């Protein structure tokens, strides 16, 4: 009976591995939440296999899953504020940040939509880049500053991020799920906005290895919880938004 259970266990594991691999590589699944889920599952497996090191840092941030389909930015801000002792809910943060309610429309072949540096663009319960998108670092920092000192940044290096983690400061960063394909539109006043399919915010709450040369970073994904990216994987995601983010002090 024990041998039969082992066969079932390993068989299920093999099927799961094949399923993840298919979703990773089949074009039909690219830029879908299935692909994103496979990436997160793969990352969780990696996290479980990482040996603990003496130089590792992991801030004890409590995971809280996002309340809406596209509310990742507010979920990670909430987690950072709760870590700082500010008990608040997503609804309050969404209200404080607000929306850019510019309707999505085509004018003479040009897509017109909102500015994520002004407020949340689109329907927070909608579908990514169909009727909803997200919000960027400047409005999130402005909201965060109503509760704790917070600073937005652009163009940081790995070393800047590592120092903040060493000091015990959680850092919100912008990246993406899936492949990270880009798109663009214009605001009603002609400003070009670059968007990324499955734009997603994470909370960086730890690092692996020495601060002056980290091997990778621990992040909380507001959908999947604690994950880990190697430095190379992390930079690929972070570079897409110009290595931007918000530090919550």
WOKA-V86613 format. One line per field, one symbol per residue. psi: psi as a letter, one per 20 degrees, with the letter a starting at -180 (. if undefined). Layout:
psi->???
This chain:
psi->gghghgggghghgghggggggghgiphhiqkrhggghgghgghhggghipqqqhiqpopmpppoqqhrhkkhhhghggggghhjjoorrhgghgghgaqojpqpqpoljppparoijhappaoijappjgjqeaqahghghgghiigqpqpqrqkrrhhgghghghijoqpprpbrrbikqqrrrqrijjppppqpplpqqqopjrqpaqhimqhaqpqopigibprpprgggghgghhhkklrappo.
